[in-house]
Amino acid sequence: MTPVATEPGSRSRSRISRYVPILEWLPKYRTDWLSRDVIAGLTVWALVVPESMAYAAIAGVPVQFGLYAVPLALIGYVVFGSCPQLFVGPSATVASISAVAVAAASTSGTSGSQVIALSAALALMVGVIYILLGLARMGFVARFFANPVLDGFIIGLGLYIAVGQLPKLVGISKPSGNTVQIFFDTLRDVDSWQWTTVAVGALSVGALFALARFVPKAPGALIVAAVAIVAVGSLDLDVDVVGTVPTGFDFVSWSGIGWNQLEDLLPGALAIVIVGFAQSVAIAKAYAAKGGYRIDASQEMIGYGAANLGAGALQGFTVTGSLSKSAAAEEAKGKSPVLLVVTAIAVVLTILFLAGLFENLPEATLAAIVIHAVSGMVDFSKLVRLWRAHRDEFALAAGALLGVILIGILAGVLIGVMLSFALLIHRLDHPYVPLLGRRHAGGSFHDLATHDDASPVPGVLIQRFEAPLIFANAEVFGDGVLEAVTEAVPSPSVVILDFEAVSYVDSTGSAALAALKDTLDDRGVVLAVARAMGAARDLLRRDGIVAALGEDHFFATVSDAVVALSDDPAT
């Protein structure tokens, strides 16, 4: 799809168009793009209709409400979103979190219509939270959900969803328990399997994967759904089907929702915002990088908020960005977000005139559509890569994965957030602090541990601190330097700190540096700082550290410091 929006945040944009990006790109729309957008929009429609109905089953609402979630969600994102390629609509990820959140807010007497209303209320709540965060310019929070944790969570969620569909695939009631228990209990209950249902489910799964493999551009989900509907009607198959699907909008009353239930929905709403935003903005950033433009993460929050408000207004459930449908639009050569408007119109027409055709859709086929849709989420190669290269990050990913399948989705989200911050704190608390040496006389300085041809400068200990110097690592910093001085043979008379990688120094860091100077002075060791840059040097100056060490002990380069302070003949 050709990006038609200019870079968000550009100074040339008016304040209104900054928050309503459609005002920027729509006037530039070319009429010769319309045919392409119509074709692409119908291509996405063929994928959206059966998948949205399947995701409704995950969310615990009747299938038609999966369709209701689409039209205004698409329009909301088209108007307020900043990524011209992104499709925002129902997804297995947030549908599953929605089901858990609504279950937590439900009581034993909660009716089916109240579940629908609670799901819609959750979407509205998510929309409001997104918009408030976007207006507060909180898009930067996307950086604090570590990719390994998100990878582990997504894999766990894919397993959670797929295993949850297995009972429908074999025609039994869903066992209770976590994902592992459901999987093994389903296998143990083989005597209760409905073999006609098993055949329909297996054929549906096989057909979906075969179409994706050999005819990737075909609307596989729609084709399989249509064939299954025809087969049930013509062969009178004894399988569970979707049942009556009203033609036209069939809304329920909002009156059964109280403030206590809304409070109970809040944790689920926050979980959806965390996971949905991390997933959606990652897709948007990937398309932006490919298209050579930038997206505004805070404006994306507003776009996702508008989409969820649209979904909730029509009593659909929560929505988020979808990679598969965004890719389908791109493969169909869509030219602009107008294609999503075409999809929205086509879905409305489906609701008004075609919804009744789906009443004979087998539940096993819906389960197969879900399993195929989430199969891409279960990518163990990411875990293998982490195991080979980053064992600590593998542990984080595995923790998030196990949290989902052994405890539950909301627990998995909480574990993911906690592990992300644990990783951040660990990285700050355990920075890499190499000792530096020179590769040849008058040459540059390098890490002694990774360059065998580098040698220490006699009488000089050179250490590079590769992190901001703040309260979380100030003690580690001071102790590390003193330990290196104690272990050095011969004992150094000069310590040079390479601060090139120190972007910030807080008051605790300044105090640690001052204390280090005093301790080294007592030992007769000279302390100098090299390559302190910009903000870090200004902070040290304002905090009195430059004056304490002396202006003549701050150097532009490590070589300058060695030349000025050592008697090494190689200088």
VEXMIKE-32799 format. One line per field, with one value per residue (C-alpha): residue number from 0; z, y, x; residue in three letters. Coordinates in nm, 3 decimals. Last residue first. Layout:
BEGIN
n c(NUM,...)
zz c(Z,...)
yy c(Y,...)
xx c(X,...)
res c(Ala,...)
# end
This chain:
BEGIN
n c(570,569,568,567,566,565,564,563,562,561,560,559,558,557,556,555,554,553,552,551,550,549,548,547,546,545,544,543,542,541,540,539,538,537,536,535,534,533,532,531,530,529,528,527,526,525,524,523,522,521,520,519,518,517,516,515,514,513,512,511,510,509,508,507,506,505,504,503,502,501,500,499,498,497,496,495,494,493,492,491,490,489,488,487,486,485,484,483,482,481,480,479,478,477,476,475,474,473,472,471,470,469,468,467,466,465,464,463,462,461,460,459,458,457,456,455,454,453,452,451,450,449,448,447,446,445,444,443,442,441,440,439,438,437,436,435,434,433,432,431,430,429,428,427,426,425,424,423,422,421,420,419,418,417,416,415,414,413,412,411,410,409,408,407,406,405,404,403,402,401,400,399,398,397,396,395,394,393,392,391,390,389,388,387,386,385,384,383,382,381,380,379,378,377,376,375,374,373,372,371,370,369,368,367,366,365,364,363,362,361,360,359,358,357,356,355,354,353,352,351,350,349,348,347,346,345,344,343,342,341,340,339,338,337,336,335,334,333,332,331,330,329,328,327,326,325,324,323,322,321,320,319,318,317,316,315,314,313,312,311,310,309,308,307,306,305,304,303,302,301,300,299,298,297,296,295,294,293,292,291,290,289,288,287,286,285,284,283,282,281,280,279,278,277,276,275,274,273,272,271,270,269,268,267,266,265,264,263,262,261,260,259,258,257,256,255,254,253,252,251,250,249,248,247,246,245,244,243,242,241,240,239,238,237,236,235,234,233,232,231,230,229,228,227,226,225,224,223,222,221,220,219,218,217,216,215,214,213,212,211,210,209,208,207,206,205,204,203,202,201,200,199,198,197,196,195,194,193,192,191,190,189,188,187,186,185,184,183,182,181,180,179,178,177,176,175,174,173,172,171,170,169,168,167,166,165,164,163,162,161,160,159,158,157,156,155,154,153,152,151,150,149,148,147,146,145,144,143,142,141,140,139,138,137,136,135,134,133,132,131,130,129,128,127,126,125,124,123,122,121,120,119,118,117,116,115,114,113,112,111,110,109,108,107,106,105,104,103,102,101,100,99,98,97,96,95,94,93,92,91,90,89,88,87,86,85,84,83,82,81,80,79,78,77,76,75,74,73,72,71,70,69,68,67,66,65,64,63,62,61,60,59,58,57,56,55,54,53,52,51,50,49,48,47,46,45,44,43,42,41,40,39,38,37,36,35,34,33,32,31,30,29,28,27,26,25,24,23,22,21,20,19,18,17,16,15,14,13,12,11,10,9,8,7,6,5,4,3,2,1,0)
zz c(2.421,2.404,2.660,2.931,3.185,3.241,3.311,3.006,2.734,2.890,2.925,2.566,2.446,2.636,2.447,2.518,2.865,3.213,3.478,3.393,3.486,3.839,4.008,4.256,4.005,3.751,4.024,4.136,4.058,3.781,3.615,3.646,3.497,3.207,3.144,3.131,2.911,2.643,2.656,2.908,2.673,2.938,3.317,3.545,3.887,4.027,4.274,4.600,4.798,4.994,4.666,4.529,4.817,4.776,4.401,4.445,4.690,4.432,4.161,4.392,4.482,4.114,4.052,4.340,4.205,3.858,3.573,3.218,2.879,3.005,2.696,2.627,2.995,2.971,3.329,3.363,3.680,3.739,3.976,3.893,4.114,3.919,3.895,3.905,4.156,4.396,4.115,3.953,4.288,4.343,3.999,4.044,4.391,4.266,3.967,4.148,4.411,4.145,3.961,4.042,4.169,3.831,3.606,3.263,3.113,2.952,3.206,3.031,3.247,3.196,3.462,3.411,3.557,3.238,2.961,2.926,2.605,2.305,2.063,2.230,2.168,2.331,2.702,2.669,2.534,2.298,2.292,1.980,1.873,1.981,2.031,1.941,2.036,2.345,2.648,2.800,3.098,3.028,3.235,3.100,3.307,3.581,3.771,3.459,3.265,3.566,3.616,3.253,3.265,3.586,3.423,3.136,3.377,3.577,3.262,3.131,3.467,3.477,3.121,3.193,3.508,3.297,3.046,3.283,3.532,3.359,2.991,3.030,3.304,3.122,2.817,3.023,3.216,2.898,2.740,3.051,3.072,2.704,2.777,3.030,2.789,2.511,2.200,2.163,2.391,2.240,1.890,2.003,2.167,1.846,1.649,1.869,1.658,1.795,1.683,1.321,1.424,1.564,1.245,1.168,1.515,1.494,1.153,1.278,1.576,1.342,1.135,1.445,1.536,1.202,0.991,0.936,1.054,0.831,0.552,0.799,0.803,0.433,0.405,0.681,0.853,0.519,0.393,0.705,0.645,0.285,0.402,0.657,0.397,0.155,0.435,0.496,0.127,0.172,0.391,0.072,-0.236,-0.187,-0.391,-0.291,-0.118,0.095,0.201,0.283,0.486,0.697,0.738,0.861,1.080,1.274,1.493,1.786,1.868,2.180,2.156,1.946,2.087,1.796,2.015,2.155,1.818,1.742,2.085,2.025,1.691,1.836,2.112,1.863,1.669,1.984,2.085,1.733,1.786,2.084,1.880,1.596,1.288,1.078,0.703,0.473,0.368,0.511,0.835,0.861,0.793,1.074,1.304,1.249,1.326,1.647,1.733,1.715,1.933,2.209,2.200,2.220,2.502,2.728,2.634,2.668,3.012,3.121,3.011,3.192,3.516,3.467,3.409,3.782,3.827,3.545,3.719,4.042,3.850,3.720,3.383,3.330,3.161,2.843,2.658,2.366,1.998,1.698,1.390,1.063,0.968,1.287,1.302,1.408,1.480,1.494,1.423,1.631,1.409,1.279,0.906,0.691,0.376,0.179,0.464,0.656,0.335,0.210,0.538,0.538,0.180,0.264,0.578,0.393,0.115,0.357,0.567,0.260,0.090,-0.195,-0.223,-0.057,-0.298,-0.224,0.139,0.268,0.081,0.230,0.582,0.562,0.397,0.663,0.947,0.784,0.709,1.070,1.208,0.982,1.058,1.432,1.426,1.254,1.512,1.814,2.083,2.411,2.417,2.350,2.692,2.776,2.483,2.593,2.954,2.833,2.647,2.903,3.184,2.995,2.912,3.266,3.426,3.326,3.039,2.734,2.641,2.360,1.979,1.859,1.718,1.979,2.249,2.064,2.058,2.401,2.291,2.006,2.225,2.506,2.262,2.077,2.410,2.518,2.192,2.226,2.588,2.502,2.215,2.432,2.700,2.440,2.292,2.625,2.708,2.815,2.471,2.408,2.705,2.470,2.337,2.653,2.481,2.739,2.450,2.360,2.717,2.743,2.402,2.488,2.823,2.662,2.394,2.646,2.846,2.532,2.445,2.802,2.777,2.460,2.633,2.934,2.707,2.537,2.872,2.992,2.694,2.776,3.133,3.449,3.738,3.852,3.848,3.574,3.610,3.609,3.315,3.127,3.180,3.074,2.757,2.672,2.710,2.455,2.217,2.260,2.113,1.873,1.684,1.598,1.403,1.321,0.976,0.944,0.611,0.638,0.984,1.175,1.300,1.368,1.072,0.933,1.289,1.372,1.035,1.088,1.440,1.313,1.070,1.254,1.600,1.470,1.268,1.580,1.738,1.477,1.620,1.955,2.248,2.447,2.326,2.167,1.988,1.867,1.729,1.496,1.370,1.313,1.127,0.895,0.800,0.806,0.542,0.264,0.374,0.333,-0.031,-0.070,0.054,-0.175,-0.480,-0.379,-0.304,-0.643,-0.821,-0.616,-0.684,-1.011,-0.801,-0.636,-0.264,-0.168,0.015,0.215,0.348,0.583,0.709,0.764,1.023,1.286,1.586,1.390,1.137,1.405,1.525,1.170,1.003,0.892,1.213,1.121,1.409,1.182,0.867,0.561,0.491,0.153,0.216,-0.091,0.000)
yy c(0.751,0.432,0.569,0.539,0.815,0.868,1.160,1.387,1.128,0.880,1.146,1.263,0.903,0.849,1.140,1.484,1.497,1.593,1.597,1.948,2.085,1.961,1.653,1.857,2.134,1.884,1.713,2.032,1.911,2.168,2.044,1.678,1.752,1.942,1.653,1.401,1.627,1.670,1.400,1.278,1.153,1.099,1.124,1.131,0.989,0.997,0.721,0.801,0.554,0.831,1.013,0.695,0.695,1.065,1.032,0.733,0.930,1.209,0.958,0.792,1.130,1.214,0.882,0.944,1.293,1.158,1.107,1.064,0.944,0.744,0.553,0.792,0.800,0.637,0.645,0.684,0.556,0.655,0.518,0.160,-0.139,-0.377,-0.597,-0.486,-0.665,-0.371,-0.119,-0.345,-0.388,-0.012,0.051,-0.212,-0.097,0.257,0.152,-0.119,0.138,0.382,0.114,0.174,0.529,0.647,0.639,0.580,0.264,0.135,0.227,0.209,0.141,0.243,0.145,0.314,0.211,0.035,0.080,-0.247,-0.450,-0.514,-0.798,-1.038,-0.803,-0.921,-0.918,-0.625,-0.402,-0.148,0.170,0.338,0.346,0.552,0.235,-0.068,-0.238,-0.024,-0.148,-0.103,-0.269,-0.349,-0.245,-0.407,-0.281,-0.496,-0.273,-0.093,-0.418,-0.587,-0.297,-0.315,-0.694,-0.675,-0.410,-0.643,-0.936,-0.745,-0.650,-1.006,-1.154,-0.921,-1.012,-1.384,-1.351,-1.189,-1.472,-1.767,-1.974,-2.261,-2.164,-1.788,-1.779,-2.048,-1.826,-1.517,-1.712,-1.872,-1.530,-1.399,-1.708,-1.671,-1.312,-1.435,-1.703,-1.454,-1.602,-1.967,-1.977,-1.652,-1.797,-2.116,-1.909,-1.717,-2.043,-2.154,-1.956,-2.019,-1.693,-1.810,-2.092,-1.837,-1.802,-2.175,-2.264,-2.000,-2.119,-2.480,-2.382,-2.216,-2.534,-2.744,-2.512,-2.605,-2.320,-2.402,-2.058,-1.876,-1.780,-1.571,-1.307,-1.224,-0.920,-0.662,-0.803,-0.878,-0.530,-0.383,-0.601,-0.476,-0.114,-0.169,-0.343,-0.053,0.190,-0.025,0.011,0.388,0.345,0.385,0.208,-0.153,-0.387,-0.710,-0.817,-0.501,-0.567,-0.929,-0.816,-0.584,-0.872,-1.109,-0.850,-0.748,-0.437,-0.442,-0.481,-0.516,-0.662,-0.563,-0.387,-0.140,0.142,-0.098,-0.151,0.221,0.305,0.037,0.189,0.541,0.419,0.238,0.564,0.766,0.519,0.541,0.918,0.848,0.610,0.862,0.667,0.736,0.707,0.496,0.247,-0.059,0.119,0.243,-0.105,-0.250,0.039,-0.030,-0.400,-0.321,-0.056,-0.317,-0.584,-0.350,-0.162,-0.474,-0.625,-0.321,-0.189,-0.535,-0.581,-0.239,-0.333,-0.666,-0.491,-0.243,-0.495,-0.551,-0.177,-0.184,-0.470,-0.271,0.028,-0.173,-0.327,-0.486,-0.179,-0.198,-0.385,-0.611,-0.525,-0.730,-0.556,-0.701,-1.064,-1.265,-1.570,-1.879,-2.178,-2.188,-2.560,-2.871,-3.177,-3.449,-3.400,-3.361,-3.425,-3.126,-2.877,-2.973,-2.996,-2.655,-2.488,-2.667,-2.560,-2.197,-2.197,-2.354,-2.094,-1.803,-1.914,-1.976,-1.641,-1.739,-1.552,-1.830,-2.103,-2.386,-2.335,-2.121,-2.342,-2.654,-2.506,-2.419,-2.750,-2.956,-2.764,-2.798,-3.167,-3.228,-3.036,-3.204,-3.549,-3.483,-3.360,-3.681,-3.869,-3.716,-3.767,-3.912,-4.214,-3.978,-3.815,-3.864,-3.641,-3.359,-3.398,-3.372,-3.045,-2.891,-2.965,-2.804,-2.497,-2.442,-2.606,-2.704,-2.936,-2.794,-2.999,-3.246,-3.236,-3.310,-2.966,-2.795,-2.960,-2.852,-2.480,-2.400,-2.572,-2.322,-2.019,-2.106,-2.220,-1.888,-1.704,-1.883,-1.794,-1.433,-1.411,-1.554,-1.310,-1.019,-1.112,-1.137,-0.801,-0.617,-0.415,-0.083,0.068,0.080,0.319,0.594,0.640,0.826,1.159,1.256,1.273,0.916,0.791,0.945,0.804,0.453,0.454,0.570,0.301,0.026,0.132,0.126,-0.221,-0.339,-0.200,-0.405,-0.722,-0.637,-0.588,-0.924,-1.097,-0.927,-1.068,-1.417,-1.387,-1.329,-1.524,-1.691,-1.356,-1.182,-0.933,-1.199,-1.374,-1.043,-1.007,-1.366,-1.335,-0.999,-1.144,-1.413,-1.160,-0.944,-1.206,-1.377,-1.055,-0.830,-0.514,-0.270,-0.303,-0.111,0.013,0.388,0.412,0.728,0.630,0.886,0.876,0.531,0.396,0.506,0.388,0.042,0.013,0.149,-0.141,-0.438,-0.513,-0.585,-0.874,-1.043,-0.968,-1.193,-1.494,-1.492,-1.387,-1.574,-1.375,-1.692,-1.751,-1.392,-1.467,-1.726,-1.478,-1.225,-1.489,-1.581,-1.218,-1.068,-1.283,-1.227,-0.864,-0.821,-0.923,-0.697,-0.401,-0.491,-0.497,-0.169,-0.005,-0.104,0.038,0.358,0.444,0.626,0.873,1.005,1.088,1.397,1.559,1.235,1.234,1.532,1.554,1.176,1.239,1.376,1.458,1.627,1.742,1.959,2.118,2.208,2.019,2.204,2.119,1.752,1.535,1.258,1.220,1.272,1.048,0.883,0.564,0.338,0.000)
xx c(5.252,5.452,5.696,5.429,5.489,5.118,4.888,4.882,4.945,4.703,4.431,4.474,4.458,4.131,3.979,3.831,3.979,3.858,4.132,4.253,3.910,3.968,3.828,3.622,3.546,3.421,3.218,3.042,2.689,2.648,2.969,2.876,2.533,2.692,2.932,2.644,2.431,2.697,2.965,3.219,3.493,3.759,3.743,4.047,4.132,4.490,4.582,4.760,4.550,4.376,4.317,4.155,3.904,3.827,3.782,3.550,3.338,3.298,3.203,2.951,2.803,2.765,2.591,2.352,2.279,2.197,2.443,2.313,2.438,2.736,2.855,3.148,3.239,3.585,3.712,4.088,4.256,4.621,4.886,4.800,4.898,5.117,4.921,4.557,4.333,4.295,4.237,3.976,3.798,3.801,3.651,3.383,3.286,3.227,3.017,2.822,2.728,2.610,2.412,2.045,2.105,2.232,2.538,2.380,2.531,2.851,3.120,3.459,3.766,4.127,4.381,4.718,5.055,5.160,4.902,4.715,4.765,4.540,4.621,4.382,4.092,3.768,3.859,4.101,3.825,3.980,4.190,4.324,4.688,4.989,5.189,4.978,4.648,4.597,4.404,4.062,3.895,3.534,3.231,2.912,2.625,2.470,2.227,2.102,2.060,1.902,1.662,1.549,1.517,1.313,1.097,1.018,0.975,0.714,0.522,0.530,0.430,0.131,0.034,0.075,-0.135,-0.406,-0.379,-0.382,-0.183,-0.003,-0.039,-0.004,0.260,0.457,0.493,0.585,0.850,0.986,1.032,1.211,1.434,1.520,1.621,1.877,2.001,2.067,2.233,2.146,1.844,1.713,1.732,1.557,1.284,1.226,1.224,0.932,0.686,0.338,0.176,0.161,-0.071,-0.316,-0.524,-0.511,-0.637,-0.911,-1.030,-1.028,-1.242,-1.492,-1.489,-1.559,-1.849,-2.002,-2.147,-2.514,-2.634,-2.386,-2.627,-2.827,-2.552,-2.591,-2.823,-2.776,-2.467,-2.296,-2.385,-2.223,-1.915,-1.889,-1.910,-1.632,-1.414,-1.459,-1.366,-1.058,-0.966,-0.983,-0.674,-0.466,-0.327,-0.427,-0.208,-0.388,-0.066,-0.082,-0.440,-0.359,-0.056,-0.273,-0.516,-0.246,-0.068,-0.377,-0.391,-0.633,-1.001,-1.217,-1.567,-1.867,-2.167,-2.200,-2.065,-1.804,-1.637,-1.636,-1.495,-1.232,-1.133,-1.123,-0.891,-0.668,-0.637,-0.570,-0.300,-0.156,-0.134,0.091,0.305,0.350,0.448,0.753,0.812,1.027,0.762,0.937,1.022,0.662,0.529,0.740,0.647,0.276,0.319,0.509,0.250,-0.024,0.141,0.261,-0.069,-0.282,-0.075,-0.069,-0.414,-0.569,-0.412,-0.540,-0.893,-0.867,-0.769,-1.058,-1.338,-1.399,-1.448,-1.704,-1.881,-1.905,-2.039,-2.333,-2.419,-2.763,-2.913,-2.705,-2.979,-2.893,-2.848,-2.958,-2.816,-2.941,-2.983,-2.983,-2.755,-2.949,-2.729,-2.350,-2.346,-2.285,-2.246,-2.476,-2.421,-2.733,-2.528,-2.661,-2.693,-2.379,-2.174,-2.293,-2.195,-1.859,-1.786,-1.869,-1.654,-1.362,-1.383,-1.421,-1.123,-0.906,-0.959,-0.719,-0.388,-0.188,-0.302,-0.055,0.044,-0.243,-0.489,-0.329,-0.328,-0.696,-0.791,-0.615,-0.781,-1.125,-1.072,-0.969,-1.267,-1.521,-1.375,-1.360,-1.721,-1.828,-1.622,-1.787,-1.523,-1.648,-1.415,-1.122,-1.163,-0.794,-0.689,-0.918,-0.800,-0.438,-0.492,-0.726,-0.479,-0.189,-0.395,-0.516,-0.817,-1.168,-1.255,-1.435,-1.739,-1.681,-1.714,-1.361,-1.271,-1.483,-1.269,-0.951,-1.041,-0.892,-0.573,-0.541,-0.615,-0.375,-0.106,-0.127,-0.128,0.188,0.358,0.240,0.361,0.701,0.746,0.626,0.879,1.155,1.048,1.066,0.756,0.906,0.952,0.576,0.553,0.680,0.328,0.232,0.164,-0.104,-0.353,-0.255,-0.294,-0.640,-0.734,-0.617,-0.795,-1.122,-1.105,-1.028,-1.334,-1.550,-1.423,-1.491,-1.843,-1.893,-1.778,-1.996,-2.298,-2.241,-2.193,-2.511,-2.702,-2.578,-2.702,-2.497,-2.648,-2.327,-2.151,-1.956,-1.671,-1.398,-1.566,-1.566,-1.190,-1.119,-1.329,-1.175,-0.824,-0.917,-1.066,-0.754,-0.522,-0.760,-0.810,-1.102,-1.017,-0.739,-0.578,-0.250,-0.114,-0.184,-0.022,-0.121,-0.465,-0.741,-0.979,-0.892,-0.877,-1.230,-1.363,-1.216,-1.356,-1.688,-1.728,-1.562,-1.697,-2.047,-1.905,-1.771,-2.107,-2.266,-2.081,-2.256,-2.030,-1.764,-1.462,-1.321,-1.653,-1.644,-1.296,-1.451,-1.709,-1.432,-1.229,-1.517,-1.593,-1.242,-1.073,-1.326,-1.353,-0.974,-1.003,-1.307,-1.102,-0.811,-1.038,-1.205,-0.869,-0.731,-1.034,-1.015,-0.650,-0.736,-0.936,-0.622,-0.626,-0.426,-0.719,-0.750,-0.392,-0.381,-0.738,-0.722,-0.449,-0.693,-0.473,-0.197,-0.455,-0.614,-0.290,-0.198,0.079,0.391,0.576,0.570,0.442,0.330,0.542,0.330,0.037,-0.015,0.176,0.139,0.000)
res c(Thr,Ala,Pro,Asp,Asp,Ser,Leu,Ala,Val,Val,Ala,Asp,Ser,Val,Thr,Ala,Phe,Phe,His,Asp,Glu,Gly,Leu,Ala,Ala,Val,Ile,Gly,Asp,Arg,Arg,Leu,Leu,Asp,Arg,Ala,Ala,Gly,Met,Ala,Arg,Ala,Val,Ala,Leu,Val,Val,Gly,Arg,Asp,Asp,Leu,Thr,Asp,Lys,Leu,Ala,Ala,Leu,Ala,Ala,Ser,Gly,Thr,Ser,Asp,Val,Tyr,Ser,Val,Ala,Glu,Phe,Asp,Leu,Ile,Val,Val,Ser,Pro,Ser,Pro,Val,Ala,Glu,Thr,Val,Ala,Glu,Leu,Val,Gly,Asp,Gly,Phe,Val,Glu,Ala,Asn,Ala,Phe,Ile,Leu,Pro,Ala,Glu,Phe,Arg,Gln,Ile,Leu,Val,Gly,Pro,Val,Pro,Ser,Ala,Asp,Asp,His,Thr,Ala,Leu,Asp,His,Phe,Ser,Gly,Gly,Ala,His,Arg,Arg,Gly,Leu,Leu,Pro,Val,Tyr,Pro,His,Asp,Leu,Arg,His,Ile,Leu,Leu,Ala,Phe,Ser,Leu,Met,Val,Gly,Ile,Leu,Val,Gly,Ala,Leu,Ile,Gly,Ile,Leu,Ile,Val,Gly,Leu,Leu,Ala,Gly,Ala,Ala,Leu,Ala,Phe,Glu,Asp,Arg,His,Ala,Arg,Trp,Leu,Arg,Val,Leu,Lys,Ser,Phe,Asp,Val,Met,Gly,Ser,Val,Ala,His,Ile,Val,Ile,Ala,Ala,Leu,Thr,Ala,Glu,Pro,Leu,Asn,Glu,Phe,Leu,Gly,Ala,Leu,Phe,Leu,Ile,Thr,Leu,Val,Val,Ala,Ile,Ala,Thr,Val,Val,Leu,Leu,Val,Pro,Ser,Lys,Gly,Lys,Ala,Glu,Glu,Ala,Ala,Ala,Ser,Lys,Ser,Leu,Ser,Gly,Thr,Val,Thr,Phe,Gly,Gln,Leu,Ala,Gly,Ala,Gly,Leu,Asn,Ala,Ala,Gly,Tyr,Gly,Ile,Met,Glu,Gln,Ser,Ala,Asp,Ile,Arg,Tyr,Gly,Gly,Lys,Ala,Ala,Tyr,Ala,Lys,Ala,Ile,Ala,Val,Ser,Gln,Ala,Phe,Gly,Val,Ile,Val,Ile,Ala,Leu,Ala,Gly,Pro,Leu,Leu,Asp,Glu,Leu,Gln,Asn,Trp,Gly,Ile,Gly,Ser,Trp,Ser,Val,Phe,Asp,Phe,Gly,Thr,Pro,Val,Thr,Gly,Val,Val,Asp,Val,Asp,Leu,Asp,Leu,Ser,Gly,Val,Ala,Val,Ile,Ala,Val,Ala,Ala,Val,Ile,Leu,Ala,Gly,Pro,Ala,Lys,Pro,Val,Phe,Arg,Ala,Leu,Ala,Phe,Leu,Ala,Gly,Val,Ser,Leu,Ala,Gly,Val,Ala,Val,Thr,Thr,Trp,Gln,Trp,Ser,Asp,Val,Asp,Arg,Leu,Thr,Asp,Phe,Phe,Ile,Gln,Val,Thr,Asn,Gly,Ser,Pro,Lys,Ser,Ile,Gly,Val,Leu,Lys,Pro,Leu,Gln,Gly,Val,Ala,Ile,Tyr,Leu,Gly,Leu,Gly,Ile,Ile,Phe,Gly,Asp,Leu,Val,Pro,Asn,Ala,Phe,Phe,Arg,Ala,Val,Phe,Gly,Met,Arg,Ala,Leu,Gly,Leu,Leu,Ile,Tyr,Ile,Val,Gly,Val,Met,Leu,Ala,Leu,Ala,Ala,Ser,Leu,Ala,Ile,Val,Gln,Ser,Gly,Ser,Thr,Gly,Ser,Thr,Ser,Ala,Ala,Ala,Val,Ala,Val,Ala,Ser,Ile,Ser,Ala,Val,Thr,Ala,Ser,Pro,Gly,Val,Phe,Leu,Gln,Pro,Cys,Ser,Gly,Phe,Val,Val,Tyr,Gly,Ile,Leu,Ala,Leu,Pro,Val,Ala,Tyr,Leu,Gly,Phe,Gln,Val,Pro,Val,Gly,Ala,Ile,Ala,Ala,Tyr,Ala,Met,Ser,Glu,Pro,Val,Val,Leu,Ala,Trp,Val,Thr,Leu,Gly,Ala,Ile,Val,Asp,Arg,Ser,Leu,Trp,Asp,Thr,Arg,Tyr,Lys,Pro,Leu,Trp,Glu,Leu,Ile,Pro,Val,Tyr,Arg,Ser,Ile,Arg,Ser,Arg,Ser,Arg,Ser,Gly,Pro,Glu,Thr,Ala,Val,Pro,Thr,Met)
# end
